[in-house]
Amino acid sequence: MNGLWLLLLLCVIATYCWRGLGVLLSGRVRTDSDLCRWLECMAYAMVTGLIARMVVMPTGILAGTPLAERLLACAAALLCYRVSARNLFASVACGVAIIVAASYWRSAT
């Protein structure tokens, strides 16, 4: 049991050390530098990859939905994102609503 507490403490220390370093360096970093642009592109690529994986190879409850429903929800969320002036909450809510409605419609027929 003591080993688990030690592991938890080490994880907390590691997490907050990096966060503290980020706070200390945040005022010195130029956001228009090539490095920051590269990091931004990498972050977008990782999020895009995770979303693509959720749509193409889902796990859990989402794995029980047909691919067509997941693609429809993804397309509706993207459309909602563009129409709603890039409102992330509205687009996620739209995608979830489409998945729920399609699942309900499928089970009712």
N, CA, C and O atoms as a GROMACS GRO file, in nm:
protein
  436
    1MET      N    1   0.082  -0.120   0.000
    1MET     CA    2   0.000   0.000   0.000
    1MET      C    3   0.086   0.126   0.000
    1MET      O    4   0.051   0.225  -0.064
    2ASN      N    5   0.200   0.122   0.073
    2ASN     CA    6   0.288   0.239   0.076
    2ASN      C    7   0.347   0.268  -0.062
    2ASN      O    8   0.372   0.384  -0.096
    3GLY      N    9   0.368   0.164  -0.141
    3GLY     CA   10   0.422   0.182  -0.275
    3GLY      C   11   0.326   0.260  -0.364
    3GLY      O   12   0.370   0.341  -0.446
    4LEU      N   13   0.196   0.236  -0.348
    4LEU     CA   14   0.098   0.310  -0.427
    4LEU      C   15   0.095   0.457  -0.389
    4LEU      O   16   0.083   0.543  -0.476
    5TRP      N   17   0.105   0.486  -0.260
    5TRP     CA   18   0.107   0.625  -0.215
    5TRP      C   19   0.232   0.696  -0.267
    5TRP      O   20   0.227   0.812  -0.306
    6LEU      N   21   0.345   0.626  -0.267
    6LEU     CA   22   0.469   0.683  -0.318
    6LEU      C   23   0.456   0.711  -0.467
    6LEU      O   24   0.499   0.815  -0.516
    7LEU      N   25   0.398   0.617  -0.540
    7LEU     CA   26   0.377   0.635  -0.683
    7LEU      C   27   0.287   0.754  -0.709
    7LEU      O   28   0.315   0.835  -0.798
    8LEU      N   29   0.179   0.766  -0.632
    8LEU     CA   30   0.088   0.880  -0.648
    8LEU      C   31   0.161   1.011  -0.619
    8LEU      O   32   0.144   1.108  -0.693
    9LEU      N   33   0.241   1.015  -0.515
    9LEU     CA   34   0.316   1.135  -0.480
    9LEU      C   35   0.414   1.172  -0.590
    9LEU      O   36   0.426   1.290  -0.624
   10LEU      N   37   0.485   1.074  -0.645
   10LEU     CA   38   0.579   1.101  -0.753
   10LEU      C   39   0.507   1.153  -0.878
   10LEU      O   40   0.558   1.242  -0.946
   11CYS      N   41   0.391   1.099  -0.908
   11CYS     CA   42   0.313   1.147  -1.023
   11CYS      C   43   0.267   1.291  -1.002
   11CYS      O   44   0.272   1.372  -1.095
   12VAL      N   45   0.222   1.322  -0.882
   12VAL     CA   46   0.179   1.459  -0.851
   12VAL      C   47   0.296   1.555  -0.863
   12VAL      O   48   0.282   1.663  -0.922
   13ILE      N   49   0.411   1.517  -0.810
   13ILE     CA   50   0.529   1.603  -0.817
   13ILE      C   51   0.570   1.626  -0.962
   13ILE      O   52   0.598   1.739  -1.002
   14ALA      N   53   0.573   1.519  -1.041
   14ALA     CA   54   0.611   1.532  -1.182
   14ALA      C   55   0.515   1.623  -1.257
   14ALA      O   56   0.557   1.706  -1.337
   15THR      N   57   0.387   1.606  -1.233
   15THR     CA   58   0.287   1.687  -1.302
   15THR      C   59   0.300   1.834  -1.266
   15THR      O   60   0.303   1.920  -1.355
   16TYR      N   61   0.310   1.863  -1.138
   16TYR     CA   62   0.313   2.003  -1.096
   16TYR      C   63   0.447   2.068  -1.121
   16TYR      O   64   0.453   2.190  -1.133
   17CYS      N   65   0.555   1.993  -1.130
   17CYS     CA   66   0.685   2.051  -1.169
   17CYS      C   67   0.678   2.103  -1.312
   17CYS      O   68   0.723   2.214  -1.340
   18TRP      N   69   0.622   2.024  -1.402
   18TRP     CA   70   0.610   2.068  -1.541
   18TRP      C   71   0.515   2.186  -1.553
   18TRP      O   72   0.541   2.278  -1.631
   19ARG      N   73   0.406   2.185  -1.477
   19ARG     CA   74   0.312   2.299  -1.481
   19ARG      C   75   0.379   2.424  -1.427
   19ARG      O   76   0.362   2.533  -1.483
   20GLY      N   77   0.453   2.410  -1.318
   20GLY     CA   78   0.523   2.525  -1.261
   20GLY      C   79   0.626   2.581  -1.358
   20GLY      O   80   0.639   2.702  -1.372
   21LEU      N   81   0.700   2.492  -1.425
   21LEU     CA   82   0.797   2.536  -1.524
   21LEU      C   83   0.727   2.609  -1.639
   21LEU      O   84   0.779   2.708  -1.690
   22GLY      N   85   0.611   2.559  -1.678
   22GLY     CA   86   0.534   2.626  -1.783
   22GLY      C   87   0.491   2.766  -1.743
   22GLY      O   88   0.496   2.859  -1.823
   23VAL      N   89   0.449   2.781  -1.618
   23VAL     CA   90   0.409   2.913  -1.569
   23VAL      C   91   0.529   3.008  -1.567
   23VAL      O   92   0.517   3.124  -1.606
   24LEU      N   93   0.644   2.958  -1.522
   24LEU     CA   94   0.764   3.042  -1.516
   24LEU      C   95   0.811   3.086  -1.654
   24LEU      O   96   0.857   3.199  -1.671
   25LEU      N   97   0.801   2.997  -1.752
   25LEU     CA   98   0.850   3.027  -1.885
   25LEU      C   99   0.747   3.092  -1.977
   25LEU      O  100   0.783   3.140  -2.085
   26SER      N  101   0.621   3.095  -1.938
   26SER     CA  102   0.515   3.141  -2.028
   26SER      C  103   0.532   3.287  -2.070
   26SER      O  104   0.495   3.323  -2.181
   27GLY      N  105   0.588   3.369  -1.984
   27GLY     CA  106   0.607   3.509  -2.021
   27GLY      C  107   0.724   3.530  -2.116
   27GLY      O  108   0.735   3.637  -2.176
   28ARG      N  109   0.811   3.434  -2.129
   28ARG     CA  110   0.932   3.448  -2.211
   28ARG      C  111   0.919   3.383  -2.348
   28ARG      O  112   1.009   3.395  -2.431
   29VAL      N  113   0.809   3.314  -2.373
   29VAL     CA  114   0.794   3.240  -2.498
   29VAL      C  115   0.723   3.329  -2.600
   29VAL      O  116   0.620   3.390  -2.571
   30ARG      N  117   0.780   3.336  -2.720
   30ARG     CA  118   0.716   3.410  -2.829
   30ARG      C  119   0.616   3.317  -2.898
   30ARG      O  120   0.654   3.212  -2.950
   31THR      N  121   0.490   3.355  -2.898
   31THR     CA  122   0.387   3.268  -2.956
   31THR      C  123   0.388   3.268  -3.108
   31THR      O  124   0.323   3.184  -3.170
   32ASP      N  125   0.459   3.362  -3.168
   32ASP     CA  126   0.465   3.365  -3.314
   32ASP      C  127   0.592   3.298  -3.369
   32ASP      O  128   0.623   3.313  -3.487
   33SER      N  129   0.663   3.227  -3.284
   33SER     CA  130   0.787   3.161  -3.328
   33SER      C  131   0.754   3.033  -3.406
   33SER      O  132   0.643   2.980  -3.399
   34ASP      N  133   0.853   2.987  -3.479
   34ASP     CA  134   0.836   2.863  -3.557
   34ASP      C  135   0.809   2.743  -3.466
   34ASP      O  136   0.730   2.655  -3.499
   35LEU      N  137   0.876   2.740  -3.351
   35LEU     CA  138   0.856   2.630  -3.257
   35LEU      C  139   0.712   2.627  -3.206
   35LEU      O  140   0.651   2.520  -3.199
   36CYS      N  141   0.657   2.742  -3.172
   36CYS     CA  142   0.518   2.745  -3.123
   36CYS      C  143   0.420   2.705  -3.233
   36CYS      O  144   0.323   2.635  -3.207
   37ARG      N  145   0.447   2.750  -3.356
   37ARG     CA  146   0.359   2.709  -3.466
   37ARG      C  147   0.366   2.559  -3.490
   37ARG      O  148   0.264   2.495  -3.517
   38TRP      N  149   0.487   2.502  -3.479
   38TRP     CA  150   0.504   2.358  -3.496
   38TRP      C  151   0.430   2.283  -3.385
   38TRP      O  152   0.362   2.184  -3.412
   39LEU      N  153   0.444   2.330  -3.260
   39LEU     CA  154   0.374   2.265  -3.148
   39LEU      C  155   0.223   2.274  -3.166
   39LEU      O  156   0.151   2.179  -3.134
   40GLU      N  157   0.174   2.386  -3.215
   40GLU     CA  158   0.030   2.402  -3.240
   40GLU      C  159  -0.016   2.302  -3.346
   40GLU      O  160  -0.121   2.239  -3.331
   41CYS      N  161   0.061   2.288  -3.453
   41CYS     CA  162   0.027   2.191  -3.557
   41CYS      C  163   0.027   2.049  -3.503
   41CYS      O  164  -0.060   1.969  -3.538
   42MET      N  165   0.124   2.017  -3.420
   42MET     CA  166   0.130   1.883  -3.360
   42MET      C  167   0.010   1.857  -3.270
   42MET      O  168  -0.045   1.747  -3.269
   43ALA      N  169  -0.030   1.957  -3.193
   43ALA     CA  170  -0.146   1.942  -3.106
   43ALA      C  171  -0.273   1.918  -3.188
   43ALA      O  172  -0.354   1.831  -3.155
   44TYR      N  173  -0.290   1.995  -3.296
   44TYR     CA  174  -0.406   1.974  -3.382
   44TYR      C  175  -0.403   1.836  -3.447
   44TYR      O  176  -0.506   1.770  -3.460
   45ALA      N  177  -0.285   1.792  -3.488
   45ALA     CA  178  -0.271   1.660  -3.551
   45ALA      C  179  -0.307   1.549  -3.453
   45ALA      O  180  -0.372   1.451  -3.490
   46MET      N  181  -0.265   1.563  -3.327
   46MET     CA  182  -0.296   1.460  -3.227
   46MET      C  183  -0.447   1.455  -3.200
   46MET      O  184  -0.504   1.347  -3.190
   47VAL      N  185  -0.510   1.571  -3.187
   47VAL     CA  186  -0.655   1.573  -3.163
   47VAL      C  187  -0.729   1.515  -3.283
   47VAL      O  188  -0.824   1.439  -3.267
   48THR      N  189  -0.685   1.551  -3.402
   48THR     CA  190  -0.749   1.498  -3.523
   48THR      C  191  -0.733   1.346  -3.531
   48THR      O  192  -0.827   1.276  -3.567
   49GLY      N  193  -0.616   1.297  -3.497
   49GLY     CA  194  -0.595   1.152  -3.497
   49GLY      C  195  -0.683   1.081  -3.396
   49GLY      O  196  -0.737   0.974  -3.426
   50LEU      N  197  -0.697   1.138  -3.278
   50LEU     CA  198  -0.783   1.077  -3.176
   50LEU      C  199  -0.930   1.076  -3.219
   50LEU      O  200  -1.001   0.978  -3.197
   51ILE      N  201  -0.974   1.186  -3.279
   51ILE     CA  202  -1.113   1.191  -3.326
   51ILE      C  203  -1.134   1.090  -3.438
   51ILE      O  204  -1.236   1.020  -3.441
   52ALA      N  205  -1.038   1.081  -3.531
   52ALA     CA  206  -1.049   0.984  -3.640
   52ALA      C  207  -1.054   0.842  -3.584
   52ALA      O  208  -1.130   0.758  -3.633
   53ARG      N  209  -0.974   0.814  -3.483
   53ARG     CA  210  -0.976   0.682  -3.421
   53ARG      C  211  -1.111   0.654  -3.355
   53ARG      O  212  -1.162   0.543  -3.363
   54MET      N  213  -1.167   0.755  -3.290
   54MET     CA  214  -1.299   0.736  -3.226
   54MET      C  215  -1.407   0.708  -3.330
   54MET      O  216  -1.500   0.633  -3.303
   55VAL      N  217  -1.395   0.768  -3.447
   55VAL     CA  218  -1.497   0.749  -3.551
   55VAL      C  219  -1.477   0.614  -3.621
   55VAL      O  220  -1.574   0.542  -3.644
   56VAL      N  221  -1.353   0.580  -3.654
   56VAL     CA  222  -1.327   0.460  -3.734
   56VAL      C  223  -1.315   0.334  -3.647
   56VAL      O  224  -1.366   0.229  -3.685
   57MET      N  225  -1.248   0.344  -3.532
   57MET     CA  226  -1.227   0.228  -3.445
   57MET      C  227  -1.270   0.261  -3.301
   57MET      O  228  -1.185   0.270  -3.213
   58PRO      N  229  -1.399   0.278  -3.277
   58PRO     CA  230  -1.444   0.318  -3.144
   58PRO      C  231  -1.437   0.202  -3.044
   58PRO      O  232  -1.431   0.085  -3.082
   59THR      N  233  -1.438   0.238  -2.917
   59THR     CA  234  -1.444   0.139  -2.810
   59THR      C  235  -1.562   0.172  -2.721
   59THR      O  236  -1.618   0.281  -2.728
   60GLY      N  237  -1.599   0.078  -2.638
   60GLY     CA  238  -1.707   0.101  -2.542
   60GLY      C  239  -1.843   0.108  -2.610
   60GLY      O  240  -1.869   0.037  -2.707
   61ILE      N  241  -1.927   0.194  -2.557
   61ILE     CA  242  -2.065   0.208  -2.608
   61ILE      C  243  -2.066   0.255  -2.752
   61ILE      O  244  -2.151   0.213  -2.830
   62LEU      N  245  -1.973   0.342  -2.787
   62LEU     CA  246  -1.969   0.395  -2.923
   62LEU      C  247  -1.942   0.285  -3.027
   62LEU      O  248  -1.978   0.300  -3.143
   63ALA      N  249  -1.878   0.177  -2.985
   63ALA     CA  250  -1.851   0.066  -3.077
   63ALA      C  251  -1.979  -0.003  -3.122
   63ALA      O  252  -1.980  -0.071  -3.224
   64GLY      N  253  -2.087   0.013  -3.046
   64GLY     CA  254  -2.215  -0.048  -3.083
   64GLY      C  255  -2.293   0.032  -3.186
   64GLY      O  256  -2.399  -0.013  -3.230
   65THR      N  257  -2.244   0.147  -3.225
   65THR     CA  258  -2.314   0.228  -3.325
   65THR      C  259  -2.255   0.202  -3.463
   65THR      O  260  -2.134   0.180  -3.475
   66PRO      N  261  -2.337   0.204  -3.565
   66PRO     CA  262  -2.286   0.183  -3.700
   66PRO      C  263  -2.195   0.298  -3.746
   66PRO      O  264  -2.209   0.412  -3.699
   67LEU      N  265  -2.104   0.269  -3.835
   67LEU     CA  266  -2.012   0.369  -3.887
   67LEU      C  267  -2.086   0.486  -3.951
   67LEU      O  268  -2.045   0.601  -3.937
   68ALA      N  269  -2.194   0.457  -4.021
   68ALA     CA  270  -2.270   0.564  -4.088
   68ALA      C  271  -2.322   0.667  -3.987
   68ALA      O  272  -2.319   0.787  -4.013
   69GLU      N  273  -2.369   0.621  -3.871
   69GLU     CA  274  -2.418   0.713  -3.768
   69GLU      C  275  -2.305   0.797  -3.712
   69GLU      O  276  -2.322   0.917  -3.688
   70ARG      N  277  -2.189   0.736  -3.690
   70ARG     CA  278  -2.074   0.812  -3.638
   70ARG      C  279  -2.027   0.915  -3.739
   70ARG      O  280  -1.994   1.027  -3.702
   71LEU      N  281  -2.024   0.879  -3.867
   71LEU     CA  282  -1.985   0.974  -3.971
   71LEU      C  283  -2.086   1.086  -3.984
   71LEU      O  284  -2.048   1.202  -4.004
   72LEU      N  285  -2.214   1.054  -3.974
   72LEU     CA  286  -2.319   1.156  -3.979
   72LEU      C  287  -2.305   1.253  -3.862
   72LEU      O  288  -2.316   1.374  -3.881
   73ALA      N  289  -2.282   1.202  -3.743
   73ALA     CA  290  -2.265   1.288  -3.626
   73ALA      C  291  -2.141   1.375  -3.639
   73ALA      O  292  -2.143   1.492  -3.600
   74CYS      N  293  -2.034   1.319  -3.692
   74CYS     CA  294  -1.911   1.396  -3.712
   74CYS      C  295  -1.932   1.507  -3.814
   74CYS      O  296  -1.888   1.620  -3.793
   75ALA      N  297  -1.999   1.476  -3.924
   75ALA     CA  298  -2.026   1.578  -4.027
   75ALA      C  299  -2.118   1.687  -3.972
   75ALA      O  300  -2.097   1.805  -4.000
   76ALA      N  301  -2.220   1.648  -3.895
   76ALA     CA  302  -2.310   1.747  -3.837
   76ALA      C  303  -2.237   1.836  -3.737
   76ALA      O  304  -2.262   1.957  -3.731
   77ALA      N  305  -2.149   1.777  -3.658
   77ALA     CA  306  -2.072   1.856  -3.562
   77ALA      C  307  -1.980   1.955  -3.633
   77ALA      O  308  -1.967   2.069  -3.590
   78LEU      N  309  -1.916   1.911  -3.741
   78LEU     CA  310  -1.830   2.002  -3.817
   78LEU      C  311  -1.910   2.115  -3.880
   78LEU      O  312  -1.868   2.231  -3.877
   79LEU      N  313  -2.024   2.082  -3.936
   79LEU     CA  314  -2.111   2.185  -3.994
   79LEU      C  315  -2.157   2.283  -3.888
   79LEU      O  316  -2.157   2.404  -3.910
   80CYS      N  317  -2.197   2.232  -3.774
   80CYS     CA  318  -2.241   2.317  -3.664
   80CYS      C  319  -2.127   2.407  -3.615
   80CYS      O  320  -2.149   2.523  -3.580
   81TYR      N  321  -2.007   2.353  -3.614
   81TYR     CA  322  -1.890   2.432  -3.572
   81TYR      C  323  -1.868   2.550  -3.666
   81TYR      O  324  -1.840   2.661  -3.621
   82ARG      N  325  -1.883   2.526  -3.796
   82ARG     CA  326  -1.864   2.634  -3.893
   82ARG      C  327  -1.978   2.735  -3.888
   82ARG      O  328  -1.955   2.855  -3.900
   83VAL      N  329  -2.101   2.688  -3.871
   83VAL     CA  330  -2.217   2.776  -3.872
   83VAL      C  331  -2.225   2.858  -3.743
   83VAL      O  332  -2.269   2.973  -3.746
   84SER      N  333  -2.185   2.801  -3.632
   84SER     CA  334  -2.200   2.868  -3.501
   84SER      C  335  -2.080   2.954  -3.464
   84SER      O  336  -2.052   2.972  -3.345
   85ALA      N  337  -2.008   3.005  -3.561
   85ALA     CA  338  -1.893   3.092  -3.538
   85ALA      C  339  -1.788   3.022  -3.451
   85ALA      O  340  -1.732   3.081  -3.358
   86ARG      N  341  -1.761   2.896  -3.484
   86ARG     CA  342  -1.658   2.815  -3.416
   86ARG      C  343  -1.687   2.794  -3.267
   86ARG      O  344  -1.596   2.802  -3.184
   87ASN      N  345  -1.811   2.769  -3.236
   87ASN     CA  346  -1.851   2.741  -3.098
   87ASN      C  347  -1.833   2.592  -3.073
   87ASN      O  348  -1.910   2.510  -3.122
   88LEU      N  349  -1.731   2.557  -2.994
   88LEU     CA  350  -1.699   2.417  -2.970
   88LEU      C  351  -1.808   2.346  -2.892
   88LEU      O  352  -1.841   2.231  -2.921
   89PHE      N  353  -1.866   2.414  -2.792
   89PHE     CA  354  -1.972   2.352  -2.712
   89PHE      C  355  -2.092   2.317  -2.800
   89PHE      O  356  -2.148   2.208  -2.789
   90ALA      N  357  -2.131   2.409  -2.886
   90ALA     CA  358  -2.247   2.384  -2.974
   90ALA      C  359  -2.219   2.267  -3.069
   90ALA      O  360  -2.308   2.186  -3.095
   91SER      N  361  -2.098   2.259  -3.121
   91SER     CA  362  -2.068   2.151  -3.215
   91SER      C  363  -2.063   2.015  -3.146
   91SER      O  364  -2.110   1.916  -3.202
   92VAL      N  365  -2.007   2.009  -3.026
   92VAL     CA  366  -2.006   1.882  -2.952
   92VAL      C  367  -2.148   1.841  -2.915
   92VAL      O  368  -2.184   1.724  -2.927
   93ALA      N  369  -2.229   1.937  -2.870
   93ALA     CA  370  -2.368   1.908  -2.835
   93ALA      C  371  -2.445   1.859  -2.957
   93ALA      O  372  -2.528   1.769  -2.947
   94CYS      N  373  -2.418   1.918  -3.072
   94CYS     CA  374  -2.485   1.875  -3.196
   94CYS      C  375  -2.445   1.733  -3.232
   94CYS      O  376  -2.531   1.652  -3.266
   95GLY      N  377  -2.317   1.701  -3.224
   95GLY     CA  378  -2.272   1.566  -3.255
   95GLY      C  379  -2.331   1.462  -3.161
   95GLY      O  380  -2.372   1.354  -3.204
   96VAL      N  381  -2.334   1.495  -3.033
   96VAL     CA  382  -2.393   1.402  -2.934
   96VAL      C  383  -2.542   1.385  -2.961
   96VAL      O  384  -2.594   1.273  -2.954
   97ALA      N  385  -2.611   1.494  -2.991
   97ALA     CA  386  -2.755   1.487  -3.019
   97ALA      C  387  -2.783   1.399  -3.141
   97ALA      O  388  -2.880   1.324  -3.142
   98ILE      N  389  -2.699   1.409  -3.242
   98ILE     CA  390  -2.718   1.327  -3.362
   98ILE      C  391  -2.696   1.180  -3.330
   98ILE      O  392  -2.773   1.095  -3.375
   99ILE      N  393  -2.592   1.148  -3.254
   99ILE     CA  394  -2.566   1.008  -3.216
   99ILE      C  395  -2.683   0.953  -3.135
   99ILE      O  396  -2.729   0.841  -3.160
  100VAL      N  397  -2.731   1.030  -3.038
  100VAL     CA  398  -2.841   0.985  -2.953
  100VAL      C  399  -2.968   0.968  -3.036
  100VAL      O  400  -3.038   0.868  -3.022
  101ALA      N  401  -2.999   1.066  -3.121
  101ALA     CA  402  -3.120   1.058  -3.203
  101ALA      C  403  -3.113   0.941  -3.301
  101ALA      O  404  -3.212   0.870  -3.319
  102ALA      N  405  -2.999   0.920  -3.363
  102ALA     CA  406  -2.986   0.809  -3.458
  102ALA      C  407  -2.997   0.675  -3.386
  102ALA      O  408  -3.058   0.581  -3.438
  103SER      N  409  -2.939   0.667  -3.268
  103SER     CA  410  -2.947   0.543  -3.191
  103SER      C  411  -3.091   0.515  -3.147
  103SER      O  412  -3.138   0.402  -3.152
  104TYR      N  413  -3.159   0.622  -3.104
  104TYR     CA  414  -3.300   0.607  -3.065
  104TYR      C  415  -3.386   0.567  -3.183
  104TYR      O  416  -3.472   0.480  -3.172
  105TRP      N  417  -3.362   0.631  -3.299
  105TRP     CA  418  -3.440   0.601  -3.418
  105TRP      C  419  -3.415   0.457  -3.463
  105TRP      O  420  -3.508   0.388  -3.505
  106ARG      N  421  -3.289   0.412  -3.455
  106ARG     CA  422  -3.256   0.276  -3.495
  106ARG      C  423  -3.324   0.172  -3.404
  106ARG      O  424  -3.372   0.069  -3.451
  107SER      N  425  -3.327   0.202  -3.274
  107SER     CA  426  -3.388   0.106  -3.182
  107SER      C  427  -3.540   0.108  -3.189
  107SER      O  428  -3.605   0.009  -3.154
  108ALA      N  429  -3.599   0.219  -3.234
  108ALA     CA  430  -3.745   0.229  -3.242
  108ALA      C  431  -3.799   0.162  -3.367
  108ALA      O  432  -3.916   0.123  -3.371
  109THR      N  433  -3.716   0.148  -3.470
  109THR     CA  434  -3.766   0.087  -3.595
  109THR      C  435  -3.741  -0.060  -3.602
  109THR      O  436  -3.777  -0.125  -3.700
   0.00000   0.00000   0.00000
